[in-house]
Structure formats: structure tokens, C-alpha cells
Amino acid sequence: MAALSLALTDDRDGYYLHRLIQRLMHRQRAYQVREDYTTGDHPLPIGDPRYARALNYLAKKARTNYVGLAQSAVTDRMRVRAFKFGGEVSEEAMKIWKANNMAMNSQIAIKKASSLSDVYALVSPPREEGGQPVITIEDPRVCIVEPDPLDPLQAVVGLKFYEDFAINKVIAILYYPEKVVIFQGPGMVDFLQRETSYNPENIVNSAGGFKKVKTFPNPIGKVPLIRGPWQPEYGLQGMAECEAGGWDIQDRINKGILDRLVVMQSQAYRQRWVTGAKSLKGSGKAKHLTFDPGADMIWAVVDEGAQFGDFAQADLKGPLEATRDDVGDFSAVTQTPVSYLTNKMVNVSGETLTAAQASLVSKIKTRMDVMGWFFEQVMKLCFLYQGNTELANDIEAETMWVDPEMRSMTEI
């Protein structure tokens, strides 16, 4: 309640500036981990430290990016076809869509949301008279909104935070329904070293190193920064596509592959033993024998009782089967058909593959509902900039998608 009363005073610009910056900085580590899993830069698996030399070489080769495959299985089928406003396909909406290259940018938004748990879109007024409103897809690492406590889908204020390399300064922009406030801060290095906690005694024009440089009215009466959550059921922070359970199995797969690679590395050449032979070097107490293996090398010792032999080779069948089981678990947890994750599909009919994709298609449609709402809000903001309040307030607005199901020719 105290925070609400403070936000209603003249100090609310500084209050929201620091509140949103703190929330944004707190999320940076989580966003980085999510991006690492998406791109295949998983945490290196840990093996037996006695194999340190082999581990240094093999750890990176042990990573297989199943998380990226599972995300692509969803996002590759999500393509916006059109928009309905007033119960009919809106040609005006498609003009705005095409003017902003959204056929490409929508794919960037969908893939970024699936990777980082959410994405943002900023809608700005036309750059020239008679032009279309401008839509920019924003990375969640530089944007954040404060949701309305009474309606979490609506924002009371939004923040865009970035470094202007031309002036080597941090810029923070607050978007309110009634105004836009621009702050200029220190350089990024100085900012990261500065305490960014809220200081109510030094907040009006210079709060935590930020100076208010410009304020101008917001003509549409709504926060023009929209958050697109990927899995809104997990709250304000959300989750990436495979974060709920898939990451742990991905780590398990990587660890199993690393163990297999270490075994293969250590047993690429047959491991031999020798008994009853003394060192040929020097005199006195015998030392361990050292032989240099090679195709053209003959091992010889002077001891008549010396014996040579081979160690039994390791059985790789167990580790291989364990990895296949882990891949199956990953498929089940992420609702990704095994056909997307393995290269061993034998004698599988088309009907079987279609049935196996039922859960995937269901998940894709759930993601379409959420991202469809996101794109609808973006288009409504565009209509507000055009002064078309009827379409901007249309409760029957709908995003139309390309059918995500793979159908046989008979079904078509």
C-alpha cells in the first residue's frame, strides 16, 4: 500500500525508474541461462577428475542440443496468416503488418519468447504523415512492465533500458498511459558499479545517477510497450519452452555422452598389461615400464618370465541404451515426438507419426492462443495511433494462424 501511495506522488518517475531497473537487472542471469540452453551452450558436464586431460577435450563435444530441437518443433509451425477485426479479415491490419515486415519480425518474436520466456513489442507513432505506426520487437533483457494489480494483463508503466553507444550513456525511457519520460544515466560500466536501490531523498531530477532530460505526452492513453509471455501460467517471470523439466534431462544426456566419449577415448587403442619384467633403464630398484604404442613398434624385455596381455574392452551398449532412454524421457516431458529427436525410425507408418504428434499440436495451439493475444494487443495499439477506436476496442479481434497440423493427402 505504501508503494501505491508513493507512486501517486510527484516522485513516481524516480520510484518506477528504480523499481523496474532493479527487476530488470535481477532477471538478467535467468535470461542468460535460458539463451544458453536454447543455443546449445549448456553447462559442461562434470566427469571423474582423474580423467582431467580427456575431459578438457571432450566436455564441449558431449553437448547435444535437444532443447533447441524441441523449441524449433513448436516455433517452426507458428506462422501468422491474418487478423480478424469486426468478424472479418482486416485488410487494414495486414497493411500495418506488412509495412513493419512482421512476417519476419513475428518469427523473431516467437522464437525469442520461446527461448527467454517472454518478449516485448513497442508501438510508436508513424515516422511521417500518412505513414503506418511503427512496431519494434524488443528483447526482454532491455524491457519490462509494471502490471496493474487489479488487471495483470494491463501495464501501469513500462521501461525500455539501453546503452546509447554514440554518447556512451545509459538511456531509460518510462512509458505511462499519459506521458513518456526520458532519463539519461551514466556509462554502462559506471551504472553496473553503482548502487541502484531506490533513494526517496534524491529522486526528483537525479535518481541514482539518472537525470530526467525530456517529457512529452502519450497520445494514445495506453502504455505502448506490450509483454508477450510464453507460458503465462508461471507468473511474471514465466518459463522458457523446455525449462520445466527438460533442462535436467538435457544435462543427464550430456553427462551420459561425456562418459561414453571418455571410455571411447581411453580405449581407442587396446589397453595392455605386463608382469615379470623389470625396467631396462639404470640399475637398482625397478621402475614402472613405459612403452610407446604404435603400429610399427615391437615391445621387448630381457626377462624370460615376462608376460603380456590385454584388458577386456568396455561394453558401450549400456551407456548407449541409457542415453536413448534419456532421449525418450525428454520427448515425453517436452511433448516432442521422438521422430524429431532421433535418427532411428524403422517401419513407422504415417498414421503412427500423426498420432505421436497429437500432444505436440495441442501444445502449439496453446502457445498460439498466448502469442495471438500478444499480436492482437500490438495491432490494437496501432489502430489507436490511427485514431480508429472502434477496431482498437474490438473484443472479437482474432489472430489467424497457418494450420500447425501435418495432414496426409487423403485428409486434405
C-alpha positions as CSV (number, residue, x, y, z in Angstrom):
1,M,0.0,0.0,0.0
2,A,2.9,2.3,0.8
3,A,4.3,1.7,-2.7
4,L,1.0,2.6,-4.3
5,S,0.7,5.9,-2.4
6,L,4.2,6.8,-3.3
7,A,3.6,6.1,-7.0
8,L,0.8,8.6,-6.9
9,T,3.1,11.5,-5.8
10,D,5.4,13.6,-7.9
11,D,8.2,11.2,-7.1
12,R,6.7,8.3,-9.1
13,D,9.0,8.7,-12.1
14,G,12.1,8.0,-10.0
15,Y,10.3,5.3,-8.0
16,Y,9.2,3.4,-11.1
17,L,12.6,4.0,-12.8
18,H,14.5,2.3,-10.0
19,R,11.9,-0.4,-9.3
20,L,11.8,-1.5,-12.9
21,I,15.6,-1.3,-13.3
22,Q,16.0,-3.5,-10.2
23,R,13.5,-6.1,-11.5
24,L,15.2,-6.0,-14.9
25,M,18.7,-6.5,-13.6
26,H,17.5,-9.3,-11.3
27,R,16.3,-11.2,-14.4
28,Q,19.5,-10.9,-16.4
29,R,21.1,-14.1,-15.1
30,A,17.9,-16.2,-15.8
31,Y,17.7,-14.8,-19.3
32,Q,21.3,-15.7,-20.0
33,V,20.8,-19.3,-18.8
34,R,17.7,-19.7,-21.0
35,E,19.5,-18.4,-24.0
36,D,22.5,-20.8,-23.3
37,Y,20.2,-23.8,-23.2
38,T,18.5,-22.7,-26.5
39,T,21.7,-22.2,-28.4
40,G,23.3,-25.4,-27.1
41,D,25.8,-23.7,-24.8
42,H,24.7,-26.0,-21.9
43,P,26.7,-26.2,-18.6
44,L,29.6,-28.5,-19.2
45,P,29.0,-32.0,-17.8
46,I,31.2,-33.0,-14.9
47,G,33.2,-36.2,-15.0
48,D,35.7,-38.1,-13.0
49,P,38.5,-35.6,-12.2
50,R,41.1,-38.3,-12.7
51,Y,40.4,-38.0,-16.4
52,A,41.1,-34.3,-16.4
53,R,43.1,-34.4,-19.6
54,A,40.4,-36.2,-21.6
55,L,37.6,-34.1,-20.0
56,N,39.1,-30.8,-21.1
57,Y,39.0,-32.0,-24.7
58,L,35.7,-33.9,-24.6
59,A,33.4,-31.9,-22.4
60,K,32.2,-29.5,-25.1
61,K,31.8,-32.3,-27.6
62,A,29.4,-34.1,-25.2
63,R,26.7,-31.5,-25.6
64,T,23.8,-32.3,-28.0
65,N,21.2,-29.6,-28.3
66,Y,17.8,-31.4,-27.8
67,V,16.4,-28.3,-26.2
68,G,16.9,-26.4,-29.4
69,L,15.2,-29.2,-31.4
70,A,12.2,-29.2,-29.1
71,Q,11.7,-25.5,-29.3
72,S,12.0,-25.5,-33.1
73,A,9.4,-28.2,-33.2
74,V,6.9,-25.7,-31.8
75,T,8.0,-22.4,-33.2
76,D,8.5,-23.6,-36.8
77,R,4.8,-24.3,-37.1
78,M,3.7,-21.0,-35.7
79,R,3.0,-18.6,-38.6
80,V,0.5,-15.7,-38.5
81,R,-1.8,-15.8,-41.6
82,A,-4.1,-12.8,-41.0
83,F,-6.2,-10.9,-38.4
84,K,-9.9,-10.7,-37.9
85,F,-11.5,-7.5,-36.6
86,G,-15.2,-7.0,-36.5
87,G,-15.7,-10.6,-37.5
88,E,-13.9,-10.2,-40.9
89,V,-10.4,-10.4,-42.2
90,S,-8.9,-6.9,-41.7
91,E,-7.1,-5.6,-44.7
92,E,-6.0,-2.5,-42.7
93,A,-4.3,-4.8,-40.1
94,M,-2.4,-6.6,-42.8
95,K,-1.2,-3.3,-44.3
96,I,0.3,-2.4,-40.9
97,W,1.7,-5.9,-40.6
98,K,3.4,-5.8,-43.9
99,A,4.7,-2.3,-43.5
100,N,6.5,-3.4,-40.4
101,N,8.0,-6.6,-42.0
102,M,6.1,-8.6,-39.4
103,A,6.2,-11.8,-41.4
104,M,9.9,-11.9,-40.4
105,N,9.7,-10.0,-37.1
106,S,6.9,-12.1,-35.8
107,Q,9.1,-15.2,-36.2
108,I,11.8,-13.3,-34.2
109,A,9.3,-12.5,-31.5
110,I,8.0,-16.1,-31.3
111,K,11.5,-17.7,-31.1
112,K,12.7,-15.1,-28.6
113,A,9.7,-15.7,-26.4
114,S,10.2,-19.5,-26.5
115,S,13.9,-19.1,-25.6
116,L,13.7,-16.4,-23.0
117,S,10.2,-16.9,-21.5
118,D,8.8,-13.6,-22.8
119,V,9.2,-10.9,-25.5
120,Y,8.1,-7.3,-25.8
121,A,6.8,-5.1,-28.6
122,L,7.0,-1.3,-28.7
123,V,4.5,0.5,-30.8
124,S,5.5,4.1,-31.9
125,P,3.6,6.7,-33.9
126,P,4.2,6.9,-37.7
127,R,7.5,8.5,-38.7
128,E,5.9,10.5,-41.4
129,E,2.5,11.9,-42.0
130,G,0.2,9.3,-43.6
131,G,2.5,6.5,-42.7
132,Q,1.9,3.4,-40.6
133,P,2.5,3.0,-36.9
134,V,5.9,1.5,-36.1
135,I,6.2,-1.9,-34.5
136,T,9.6,-3.0,-33.0
137,I,10.2,-6.3,-31.3
138,E,12.2,-5.8,-28.1
139,D,14.4,-8.1,-26.2
140,P,13.1,-8.8,-22.6
141,R,16.6,-8.1,-21.3
142,V,16.1,-4.4,-22.1
143,C,12.4,-4.0,-21.4
144,I,10.0,-4.6,-18.5
145,V,6.5,-3.5,-17.5
146,E,4.8,-3.0,-14.1
147,P,1.4,-4.9,-14.3
148,D,-1.7,-3.3,-12.9
149,P,-2.5,-5.1,-9.6
150,L,-6.2,-5.1,-10.5
151,D,-5.7,-6.3,-14.1
152,P,-2.3,-8.1,-14.6
153,L,-2.7,-8.1,-18.3
154,Q,-2.6,-4.3,-18.4
155,A,0.5,-2.3,-17.6
156,V,0.6,0.9,-15.4
157,V,4.1,1.8,-16.7
158,G,6.8,0.3,-19.0
159,L,10.5,0.7,-19.2
160,K,13.0,0.5,-22.1
161,F,16.6,0.5,-20.9
162,Y,19.6,0.5,-23.2
163,E,23.1,1.9,-23.8
164,D,23.5,4.6,-26.4
165,F,26.9,3.9,-27.9
166,A,27.0,7.3,-29.7
167,I,27.1,9.2,-26.4
168,N,28.3,6.3,-24.2
169,K,25.4,6.8,-21.8
170,V,22.6,4.6,-20.5
171,I,19.1,5.7,-21.6
172,A,16.0,4.8,-19.7
173,I,12.5,5.6,-21.1
174,L,9.4,5.3,-18.9
175,Y,6.1,4.8,-20.8
176,Y,2.9,5.9,-18.9
177,P,-0.6,6.0,-20.4
178,E,-0.5,9.8,-20.3
179,K,3.2,10.6,-20.9
180,V,6.7,9.4,-21.9
181,V,9.7,10.3,-19.7
182,I,13.3,10.0,-20.9
183,F,16.2,9.7,-18.5
184,Q,19.9,9.8,-19.2
185,G,22.3,7.9,-16.9
186,P,26.0,7.2,-16.6
187,G,28.0,4.9,-18.8
188,M,27.2,1.2,-18.6
189,V,30.4,0.4,-16.6
190,D,29.6,3.1,-14.1
191,F,26.0,2.1,-13.9
192,L,26.9,-1.6,-13.1
193,Q,29.2,-0.4,-10.3
194,R,26.6,2.0,-8.8
195,E,24.1,1.1,-6.2
196,T,20.7,1.2,-7.9
197,S,18.4,0.9,-4.9
198,Y,15.6,3.4,-4.5
199,N,16.5,6.5,-2.6
200,P,13.5,8.6,-1.8
201,E,15.6,11.6,-0.7
202,N,17.3,12.0,-4.1
203,I,14.8,11.2,-6.7
204,V,13.1,14.1,-8.4
205,N,15.5,15.0,-11.2
206,S,18.6,13.0,-10.4
207,A,17.9,9.5,-9.1
208,G,20.8,7.0,-8.8
209,G,22.8,8.9,-11.4
210,F,19.9,9.3,-13.8
211,K,18.7,12.7,-15.0
212,K,15.4,13.5,-16.4
213,V,16.0,15.1,-19.8
214,K,12.6,15.1,-21.6
215,T,8.9,14.6,-21.0
216,F,6.2,14.5,-23.7
217,P,2.6,13.4,-23.8
218,N,1.5,9.9,-24.9
219,P,-1.3,10.5,-27.4
220,I,-3.0,7.0,-27.2
221,G,-3.7,6.9,-23.5
222,K,-2.1,3.4,-23.0
223,V,1.3,2.0,-22.3
224,P,2.7,1.3,-25.8
225,L,5.0,-1.5,-24.5
226,I,3.4,-4.9,-24.6
227,R,4.7,-8.0,-22.9
228,G,4.2,-11.3,-24.7
229,P,4.6,-14.2,-22.2
230,W,5.4,-17.7,-23.5
231,Q,3.9,-19.6,-20.5
232,P,1.9,-17.1,-18.5
233,E,0.8,-19.7,-16.1
234,Y,4.2,-19.5,-14.4
235,G,3.7,-15.9,-13.4
236,L,5.6,-12.6,-14.1
237,Q,8.9,-14.3,-14.7
238,G,7.5,-17.1,-16.8
239,M,9.4,-20.1,-18.2
240,A,11.1,-20.9,-21.5
241,E,9.8,-23.8,-23.6
242,C,11.8,-26.7,-22.1
243,E,12.6,-25.1,-18.7
244,A,10.0,-27.1,-16.7
245,G,11.8,-30.4,-16.6
246,G,13.5,-30.6,-20.0
247,W,16.8,-28.9,-18.8
248,D,17.5,-31.5,-16.2
249,I,17.1,-34.3,-18.7
250,Q,19.3,-32.4,-21.2
251,D,22.1,-32.3,-18.5
252,R,21.6,-36.0,-18.0
253,I,22.0,-36.7,-21.7
254,N,25.2,-34.6,-21.8
255,K,26.7,-36.4,-18.8
256,G,25.9,-39.8,-20.4
257,I,27.5,-38.8,-23.7
258,L,30.6,-37.5,-21.9
259,D,31.1,-40.8,-20.1
260,R,30.8,-42.6,-23.3
261,L,33.3,-40.4,-25.1
262,V,35.8,-40.8,-22.2
263,V,35.5,-44.6,-22.5
264,M,35.9,-44.4,-26.2
265,Q,38.9,-42.1,-25.9
266,S,40.7,-44.2,-23.3
267,Q,40.0,-47.5,-25.2
268,A,40.6,-46.4,-28.8
269,Y,43.8,-48.4,-28.5
270,R,43.8,-51.8,-26.8
271,Q,44.9,-51.4,-23.1
272,R,47.7,-53.9,-22.3
273,W,49.4,-55.2,-19.2
274,V,52.8,-56.8,-18.5
275,T,54.1,-58.7,-15.4
276,G,57.5,-60.2,-14.5
277,A,59.6,-57.6,-16.3
278,K,62.0,-55.1,-14.9
279,S,62.9,-51.7,-16.2
280,L,65.7,-51.6,-18.8
281,K,66.8,-48.2,-17.6
282,G,69.5,-47.8,-15.0
283,S,70.0,-50.1,-12.1
284,G,68.8,-50.6,-8.5
285,K,65.1,-50.7,-7.6
286,A,62.9,-51.4,-10.7
287,K,60.7,-48.6,-12.0
288,H,57.5,-48.8,-13.9
289,L,57.9,-49.8,-17.5
290,T,57.0,-47.3,-20.2
291,F,56.1,-48.5,-23.6
292,D,55.4,-46.3,-26.7
293,P,52.4,-47.9,-28.5
294,G,52.3,-47.7,-32.3
295,A,51.6,-49.9,-35.3
296,D,55.2,-50.4,-36.1
297,M,56.5,-50.8,-32.5
298,I,57.7,-54.1,-31.0
299,W,57.8,-54.4,-27.2
300,A,60.8,-56.4,-25.9
301,V,62.1,-57.1,-22.5
302,V,65.1,-59.1,-21.2
303,D,63.1,-61.1,-18.6
304,E,62.3,-64.6,-19.7
305,G,59.4,-64.8,-17.4
306,A,57.6,-61.7,-18.6
307,Q,54.0,-62.0,-19.7
308,F,51.9,-59.6,-21.7
309,G,48.1,-59.4,-22.0
310,D,45.1,-57.3,-23.0
311,F,42.4,-55.8,-20.7
312,A,38.9,-56.6,-21.7
313,Q,37.2,-53.9,-23.7
314,A,34.4,-51.8,-22.2
315,D,30.9,-52.6,-23.2
316,L,29.3,-49.4,-24.7
317,K,25.9,-51.0,-25.1
318,G,24.8,-49.9,-21.6
319,P,25.7,-46.2,-21.9
320,L,24.1,-46.1,-25.4
321,E,20.8,-47.6,-24.2
322,A,20.8,-45.2,-21.2
323,T,21.2,-42.2,-23.5
324,R,18.3,-43.5,-25.7
325,D,16.1,-43.8,-22.6
326,D,17.0,-40.3,-21.6
327,V,16.1,-39.0,-25.0
328,G,12.7,-40.9,-24.6
329,D,12.2,-39.2,-21.3
330,F,13.0,-35.8,-22.8
331,S,10.5,-36.5,-25.6
332,A,7.8,-37.3,-23.0
333,V,8.4,-34.4,-20.7
334,T,8.6,-31.8,-23.5
335,Q,5.8,-33.4,-25.6
336,T,8.1,-33.6,-28.6
337,P,7.7,-36.6,-30.9
338,V,10.7,-38.9,-30.9
339,S,10.9,-38.6,-34.6
340,Y,12.2,-35.0,-34.1
341,L,15.0,-36.2,-31.7
342,T,16.4,-39.4,-33.1
343,N,17.7,-40.7,-36.4
344,K,16.5,-44.3,-35.8
345,M,12.9,-44.6,-37.0
346,V,12.2,-48.0,-38.6
347,N,9.0,-49.3,-40.2
348,V,6.8,-46.4,-38.8
349,S,3.6,-45.7,-40.6
350,G,2.3,-42.2,-41.4
351,E,-0.7,-42.8,-39.1
352,T,1.6,-43.6,-36.2
353,L,3.6,-40.4,-36.7
354,T,0.4,-38.4,-36.9
355,A,-0.8,-39.9,-33.6
356,A,2.5,-39.2,-32.0
357,Q,2.3,-35.6,-32.9
358,A,-1.1,-35.1,-31.2
359,S,0.3,-33.8,-28.0
360,L,2.8,-31.5,-29.8
361,V,0.0,-30.0,-31.9
362,S,-2.1,-29.4,-28.8
363,K,0.9,-27.6,-27.1
364,I,1.4,-25.5,-30.2
365,K,-2.2,-24.4,-30.2
366,T,-1.9,-23.4,-26.6
367,R,1.2,-21.3,-27.5
368,M,-0.8,-19.8,-30.4
369,D,-3.5,-18.6,-28.0
370,V,-1.0,-16.7,-25.9
371,M,1.1,-15.2,-28.7
372,G,-2.1,-14.5,-30.6
373,W,-3.3,-12.3,-27.7
374,F,0.1,-10.6,-27.8
375,F,-0.1,-9.7,-31.5
376,E,-3.7,-8.6,-31.2
377,Q,-2.7,-6.1,-28.5
378,V,0.0,-4.8,-30.7
379,M,-2.4,-4.3,-33.6
380,K,-4.9,-2.5,-31.3
381,L,-2.2,-0.1,-30.3
382,C,-1.5,0.6,-33.9
383,F,-5.2,1.4,-34.5
384,L,-5.1,3.8,-31.6
385,Y,-2.3,5.7,-33.2
386,Q,-4.5,5.9,-36.4
387,G,-7.5,7.1,-34.3
388,N,-9.5,4.0,-35.1
389,T,-11.0,3.4,-31.6
390,E,-13.6,1.0,-32.9
391,L,-11.1,-1.6,-34.1
392,A,-8.8,-0.7,-31.1
393,N,-11.5,-1.8,-28.7
394,D,-12.8,-4.7,-30.7
395,I,-13.3,-7.6,-28.2
396,E,-13.7,-10.1,-31.1
397,A,-10.2,-9.5,-32.5
398,E,-8.5,-12.7,-33.5
399,T,-5.1,-13.8,-34.8
400,M,-5.4,-16.3,-37.6
401,W,-2.6,-18.9,-37.9
402,V,-1.4,-21.3,-40.5
403,D,-2.7,-24.7,-39.6
404,P,0.0,-26.4,-37.4
405,E,-1.1,-29.9,-38.1
406,M,0.6,-32.1,-40.7
407,R,-2.1,-33.7,-42.8
408,S,-1.9,-36.5,-45.3
409,M,-3.1,-36.0,-48.9
410,T,-6.2,-38.1,-48.1
411,E,-7.2,-35.8,-45.3
412,I,-6.6,-32.7,-47.5
